[in-house]
Amino acid sequence: MIRMFLRIILGIVLVSSSAKIARAQFEELMKPEGEIKLPGKLSFHGYGELHYNSSDAGSNVPSKDAPDSAARVDFHRMVWGLSYHYNDRISLHTEVDFEHAANEIELEFAYLDFLINPAINVRAGAMLMPVGPLNEFHEPPLFYSVERPYVQNAIIPTTWQEGGAGIYGAPLPGLKYRLYLVSGLNGDRFRASDGIRKGRGKVAGGENQPLSGDELAAVGRLEYTAVPGLTLGGSAYSGGANQEEDPDLDGVDVTIFEGDIRYRKFGLDLTGVYTQIDIDDAEKINAKTGQLVGEKLVGWYVEGAYDILRPLALQSEKRLMAFVRYEQINTQEEVPTGFTADPKNDRNVITYGLAYYPITSVAIKADVENWENEAATNNDGNRFNLGVAYMF
């Protein structure tokens, strides 16, 4: 795997020798999203969101902090980010996430960028994994629902960060990539209902993430944006998941494939995402932990949105986005031989609502979720959500 990683880097280096991209495009590529420049070399950015959730008591609607509560209010997250530019070539970027009214604190990322040329640059530190369209750029005004799409929670474990190093750049106009070698997942913590989510180490070290040199992972993403209004993306991840070098978990590997498409024009916003996770030797995890981890996990969704205000005020920054999203989530699409899947883990959810943007960086949201699964109908449920979100 590492040899393949090095070959890819060498190939990009060769391409970069012939790449011709204007300096202005290079500077735009390297500009951090949503950053506010402060005096000198320091810049500050952040985001946050307040949620109100009211669900059917006892339903299967996910609610991490109060699963049996009919209603709750949660200042879900407040994130502060600082960047420091040492010079034109070296910069540091950091974010800290204060979750649930600062009852939980988590490092979002902290990495160094070394700029070389438009086609190839180096990044090292604690980095967000470039898997799916949301994990790297998940500021709440960037999506219309109060909660993040559930495919990018139960399947892709957003927010997901690992420690490592890699390269990124734009070898051709409209073509961007990221390619990293990072710390792997811990299969001992995989679960039936949310897959690999609890296997993230969060770059916490110690008992949270023992690391074997044989259990590193390669991860990458490619994006094509040359057609106005259209974004095509694809992500891949492959690595070992036996961080504790447990002989009972030898051979447990994780492979992720993801593809996404988004079209935005004339007030219309259409999105589609598909992701699949394959876990080799999942039966070894189940034998050790007593869980029923699937060997194949699948999630996908389609979403359509339209700006109702566009016909009324073409020049205004205000937007009122009406949207609907359908998601299919199955963390046990396939299970090891001799095991039986739990139909409660085969779920679908329809979310529909409104998101009002008085300015681009602030959103006021309201939506309804309708949940169903393949088990008894009394496990279905509904949830009403309100939210306020900002970024700067």
C-alpha positions in Angstrom: 0.0 0.0 0.0 2.8 2.4 0.9 4.6 1.6 -2.3 1.5 2.5 -4.3 1.2 5.7 -2.3 4.8 6.7 -3.2 4.2 5.9 -6.9 1.1 8.1 -7.0 3.2 11.0 -5.4 5.9 10.5 -8.1 3.3 10.6 -10.8 1.9 13.8 -9.6 5.4 15.3 -9.3 6.0 14.5 -13.0 2.6 16.0 -14.0 3.4 19.2 -12.0 6.5 19.8 -14.1 4.3 20.6 -17.1 1.3 22.2 -15.3 0.7 25.8 -16.2 -1.7 27.6 -13.8 -1.8 31.3 -13.3 -0.5 32.6 -10.0 -3.9 34.2 -9.2 -5.6 30.8 -9.4 -2.9 29.3 -7.2 -3.5 31.9 -4.5 -7.2 31.4 -4.7 -6.7 27.6 -4.3 -4.7 28.1 -1.2 -7.0 30.6 0.4 -8.7 29.1 3.6 -12.5 29.0 3.5 -14.3 31.7 5.5 -11.2 33.3 6.9 -11.1 36.8 8.4 -7.7 38.5 8.2 -6.5 40.1 11.4 -3.5 42.5 11.6 -0.2 40.9 10.7 0.0 37.2 9.8 -2.8 35.9 12.0 -6.3 35.1 10.8 -9.5 34.0 12.7 -12.5 32.1 11.6 -15.3 29.9 13.1 -18.8 28.6 13.1 -21.6 27.4 15.4 -25.1 26.2 15.6 -28.0 26.0 18.1 -30.6 23.1 17.7 -34.0 22.5 19.0 -35.2 18.8 18.4 -38.6 17.4 19.2 -39.1 13.7 18.4 -41.6 11.0 19.1 -40.7 9.6 22.5 -39.3 6.1 22.3 -38.9 6.2 18.5 -35.8 5.1 16.6 -35.0 8.7 15.6 -31.3 9.1 16.7 -30.7 11.4 19.6 -27.2 10.9 21.1 -27.7 12.8 24.3 -31.3 12.2 25.2 -32.6 9.1 23.2 -35.9 9.0 25.2 -36.6 12.7 25.4 -39.5 14.3 23.4 -37.7 17.6 23.1 -34.3 19.2 23.7 -32.3 22.3 23.1 -28.6 22.0 22.4 -25.9 24.5 21.5 -24.5 21.7 19.4 -21.1 23.2 18.6 -19.1 26.4 18.7 -15.8 26.2 16.7 -13.0 28.6 16.8 -10.2 28.5 14.3 -6.8 30.3 14.0 -4.4 30.3 11.2 -0.9 31.7 11.2 1.1 32.5 8.0 4.8 32.3 8.7 5.6 33.4 5.2 4.2 33.0 1.7 5.0 29.3 1.7 4.4 27.9 5.2 1.2 28.3 7.3 -0.5 26.7 10.3 -4.2 26.0 10.4 -6.1 25.0 13.6 -9.7 24.5 14.8 -11.1 23.5 18.2 -14.7 22.4 18.6 -16.6 23.2 21.8 -19.6 20.8 21.6 -22.9 20.8 23.6 -22.4 24.2 25.3 -18.7 23.4 25.7 -19.3 20.2 27.8 -17.1 18.4 25.2 -13.9 19.8 23.6 -12.4 18.2 20.5 -9.6 19.1 18.2 -11.0 19.6 14.7 -7.7 19.9 13.0 -4.2 21.3 13.4 -1.9 21.0 10.4 1.0 22.7 8.6 0.8 23.6 4.8 4.0 23.8 2.8 3.3 25.5 -0.6 5.4 24.4 -3.5 3.5 25.0 -6.7 -0.2 24.7 -7.8 0.1 21.0 -8.7 1.7 19.6 -5.6 2.0 20.9 -2.0 2.6 19.2 1.3 0.3 19.0 4.4 1.1 17.4 7.8 -0.6 17.2 11.2 -4.1 16.4 12.4 -6.2 16.6 9.2 -9.8 16.1 8.3 -10.2 13.1 6.1 -11.1 14.0 2.5 -14.0 11.4 2.3 -17.3 12.7 1.0 -18.3 16.3 0.3 -19.1 17.3 3.9 -16.3 16.0 6.2 -13.8 18.7 5.3 -16.2 21.5 4.8 -19.1 21.0 7.3 -19.9 24.6 8.4 -23.6 24.5 9.2 -24.6 27.2 6.7 -23.2 25.0 3.9 -26.1 22.4 4.3 -29.8 23.2 4.5 -31.0 20.8 7.2 -30.7 21.4 10.9 -28.8 18.1 11.4 -26.1 16.9 9.0 -27.2 14.3 6.5 -27.2 10.9 8.3 -25.3 9.1 5.6 -22.4 11.3 6.6 -22.8 10.3 10.2 -23.7 6.6 10.3 -21.7 5.6 7.2 -19.0 8.3 6.7 -18.2 9.2 10.4 -18.2 13.0 10.0 -16.4 14.7 11.6 -13.4 12.4 11.1 -9.8 13.5 11.6 -6.6 11.5 11.7 -2.9 12.3 12.1 -0.6 12.0 9.1 0.9 13.7 6.1 0.3 14.0 2.4 0.0 16.2 -0.7 -2.7 18.3 -2.3 -3.1 20.7 -5.2 -4.6 21.5 -8.6 -2.6 19.9 -11.5 -5.1 21.2 -14.1 -7.7 24.0 -14.1 -10.8 22.7 -12.4 -9.2 19.6 -11.0 -8.2 19.4 -7.3 -7.0 16.5 -5.2 -5.9 15.5 -1.7 -3.8 12.4 -1.0 -2.7 11.5 2.6 -1.1 8.7 4.5 -2.7 8.6 8.0 -3.3 6.7 11.2 -5.9 3.9 10.7 -9.1 3.0 12.5 -9.6 0.7 15.5 -11.8 -2.2 14.5 -12.2 -3.3 18.1 -14.6 -0.3 18.5 -16.8 -0.8 15.4 -20.5 -1.3 16.2 -23.5 -2.7 14.4 -25.7 0.5 14.2 -23.1 3.1 13.4 -20.4 1.1 11.7 -16.8 2.5 11.9 -17.8 5.7 13.7 -16.4 4.8 17.2 -13.3 3.4 15.6 -11.9 6.9 15.0 -8.9 7.7 17.1 -9.4 11.5 16.9 -5.6 11.8 17.1 -5.9 11.5 20.9 -2.9 9.1 21.5 -2.5 6.9 24.5 -5.3 4.4 25.1 -7.6 6.2 22.6 -5.4 5.3 19.7 -2.6 2.8 19.9 -0.9 2.8 16.6 0.8 -0.1 14.7 3.1 0.8 11.8 1.4 -1.9 9.8 -2.1 -0.4 10.3 -1.7 2.9 8.5 -4.2 4.0 5.8 -4.2 5.8 2.5 -7.0 8.2 1.8 -7.6 10.6 -1.1 -10.2 12.7 -2.9 -10.5 14.1 -6.5 -12.8 16.9 -7.5 -13.7 18.3 -10.9 -15.2 21.8 -11.1 -14.4 23.0 -14.6 -18.1 23.1 -15.7 -19.8 26.1 -14.2 -22.3 25.0 -11.5 -21.2 21.4 -11.6 -19.0 19.6 -9.0 -18.0 16.0 -9.4 -16.2 14.3 -6.5 -14.8 10.9 -5.6 -13.1 9.6 -2.4 -11.3 6.4 -1.5 -9.8 5.0 1.8 -7.9 1.8 2.5 -6.1 0.7 5.6 -5.8 -1.8 8.4 -8.0 -1.6 11.5 -6.0 -3.6 14.1 -4.3 -0.8 15.9 -3.8 -2.8 19.1 -2.0 -5.6 17.1 -4.5 -8.1 18.5 -3.8 -11.5 16.9 -7.6 -12.1 17.0 -8.1 -9.2 14.6 -5.3 -10.0 12.1 -6.5 -9.2 8.6 -9.2 -6.7 9.6 -9.1 -4.0 6.9 -11.4 -1.2 5.9 -12.0 0.0 2.3 -14.3 3.0 1.5 -15.5 4.1 -1.9 -17.5 7.3 -2.3 -18.9 9.4 -5.2 -20.9 12.6 -5.2 -22.3 15.1 -7.7 -23.8 18.5 -7.1 -25.3 21.0 -9.6 -26.1 24.6 -8.6 -27.5 27.1 -11.0 -30.4 29.6 -11.3 -31.4 29.1 -7.7 -31.6 25.3 -8.1 -29.3 23.0 -6.0 -29.3 19.2 -6.7 -27.0 16.8 -4.8 -26.4 13.0 -4.9 -24.0 11.0 -2.7 -23.2 7.3 -2.6 -20.8 5.6 -0.2 -19.9 2.0 0.5 -17.6 0.5 3.2 -16.2 -3.0 3.0 -14.7 -4.6 6.2 -12.5 -7.6 5.7 -12.8 -10.3 8.3 -15.6 -8.6 10.1 -16.5 -11.9 11.8 -13.3 -11.6 13.9 -14.5 -8.3 15.3 -17.9 -9.9 16.1 -16.3 -12.9 17.8 -14.2 -10.7 20.0 -16.6 -7.9 20.9 -20.0 -9.6 20.6 -21.1 -6.9 18.2 -22.7 -7.7 14.8 -20.6 -5.5 12.6 -21.5 -5.7 8.9 -18.9 -6.6 6.3 -20.6 -4.3 3.9 -22.1 -0.9 4.8 -24.0 1.2 2.3 -25.5 4.7 2.4 -26.8 7.1 -0.3 -29.0 10.2 -0.6 -30.4 12.6 -3.1 -31.4 16.1 -2.3 -33.1 18.9 -4.2 -33.4 22.5 -3.1 -34.7 25.8 -4.7 -34.4 29.4 -3.7 -38.0 30.7 -3.4 -36.8 34.3 -3.3 -34.8 34.2 -6.5 -37.7 35.2 -8.8 -38.4 38.1 -6.5 -35.0 39.6 -5.8 -32.3 38.5 -8.3 -29.7 40.9 -6.9 -30.3 40.3 -3.2 -28.0 38.3 -0.9 -31.1 36.9 0.8 -32.2 33.3 0.1 -35.0 31.1 1.2 -34.2 27.5 0.3 -36.9 24.9 0.2 -35.4 21.4 0.2 -36.2 17.7 0.4 -33.7 14.9 1.0 -34.1 11.1 0.8 -31.5 8.9 2.6 -31.0 5.2 2.7 -28.7 3.8 5.4 -27.8 0.2 6.0 -24.9 -0.6 8.3 -25.5 -4.3 7.7 -26.0 -4.5 4.0 -24.0 -7.7 4.1 -23.0 -9.6 7.3 -20.5 -12.4 7.8 -21.6 -16.0 7.1 -23.4 -17.4 10.1 -24.7 -14.1 11.4 -28.1 -12.5 10.8 -28.6 -8.8 10.1 -30.8 -6.7 12.4 -33.6 -5.1 10.2 -33.5 -2.0 12.5 -30.1 -1.1 10.9 -31.7 -0.9 7.5 -33.1 2.7 7.7 -34.4 5.4 5.4 -35.2 9.0 6.3 -37.0 11.8 4.4 -36.1 15.3 5.5 -37.9 18.4 4.2 -37.9 22.0 5.3 -36.8 25.6 4.8 -33.5 27.4 5.3 -33.5 31.2 5.3 -30.2 33.1 4.7 -30.5 36.8 5.5 -26.8 36.9 4.5 -24.6 34.1 3.0 -23.0 33.2 6.3 -26.1 33.0 8.6 -28.9 30.5 8.3 -32.2 30.0 10.2 -33.6 26.5 9.6 -36.7 24.4 10.2 -37.3 20.9 9.0 -39.1 17.6 9.6 -37.6 14.1 9.6 -39.6 11.0 8.8 -37.8 7.8 9.8 -38.5 4.2 8.8 -36.7 0.9 9.1 -37.2 -2.7 8.1 -38.2 -3.8 11.6 -41.6 -3.5 13.2 -43.4 -0.2 12.4 -43.5 0.9 16.0 -39.8 1.5 15.7 -40.4 4.3 13.2 -40.6 7.9 14.2 -40.6 11.6 13.3 -38.7 14.6 14.5 -39.2 18.4 14.1 -36.0 20.5 14.2 -35.2 24.2 14.4 -31.7 25.7 14.1 -29.7 28.8 13.9 -26.3 28.6 12.2 -23.4 30.9 11.4 -19.9 31.0 10.1 -17.3 33.7 9.7 
